[in-house]
Amino acid sequence: MNIRQIEAFHAFMETGSVTHAGERLGISQPAVSKLLKGFGESCGFKLFMRSNGRLVPTLEARLVAAEVEKLIAGTERIERVAAAVRNREWGQVTIAALPALASRYLPRALSPFLAEQRDLRLTLQSRASPRIAELVMAQQVDIGLSILPFDHPDVTAEAVIRFDLMCFLPAQHPLAEKSTIGVEDLRNESFISLERDDCSLMTIDRAFQMRGVQKRNRIEVPMSETACSFVANGIGVSILPPFVGMDYPPDQLVRRPLLPKTSMDIWLLTSSRRPLSLAAQQLTEFIHTALASFQQPSPASSPEQ
């Protein structure tokens, strides 16, 4: 018994004709008859009777046909899955990203992609940058998005973009009338700060120290989006990545370029020991496109001092 015999039997049972079965399979009528004969011999019992010159399936043939139907359906499912994998439309991808990206921006940015790839399963985790590198190294996630590079032979780190941190202000704040905000302008402002273990905090504090400005931390929060919420409600100001707080209307929250420019990088981390699936490769391409609008003109240059 072989798959070609099974295909011929299935085609005959569906069409009721050796001629039509041959047309479906793209083979001659004698070839179909030969395959049906071989299939019957493999089964060990009579599959057909002749009536008025036509082959009529026996009861046993109909019992076998029900199982063959399941087999063919499974084969067609395998073909569809293979085509989806080939076309990068099927698979499972796990992303670990810094909270500033994972909380709102990535769900918003990736939704059009996921709407088209309905068979793709995505797991999105929000993790601190040091933990992201550990997860990639342990091959527990496929893609990591971190603001820290990671120098390890088991991890490939690619700088995706360099972005400038921005000053976030309540829309009615007096400083909102300015086109740019200097660190000196924030000398007496209530500041919404991220937690002390946040990787961006050192960069922000250094900008204040370089200008001799004492930062007046009023509230400390774990996530950039939480800081945006406090700013939008008029509690204070903050310095955050440009891709957070995008759901707030301009009459509630405004963002202004910060001087001196204070830049950070986003690194895309993948395992160097396990190649990305086709679906994950396509997803990384989409992530590059989604973040491209925040790219600064000279990603190789150092932040302005």
Secondary structure, DSSP 8 states (H G I E B T S, - for coil): --HHHHHHHHHHHHHS-HHHHHHHHTS-HHHHHHHHHHHHHHHTS--EEEETTEEEE-HHHHHHHHHHHHHHHHHHHHHHHHHHHHTT-EEEEEEEE-HHIIIIIHHHHHHHHHHH-TEEEEEEEE--HHHHHHHHHTTS-SEEEESS---BTTEEEEEEEEEE-EEEEETTSGGGGSSSEEGGGGTTSEEEEE-TT-TTHHHHHHHHHHTT---EEEEEESSHHHHHHHHHTTS-BEEE-TTSSTTS-TTTEEEEEEES--EEEEEEEEESSS---HHHHHHHHHHHHHHGGG--S-TTS----
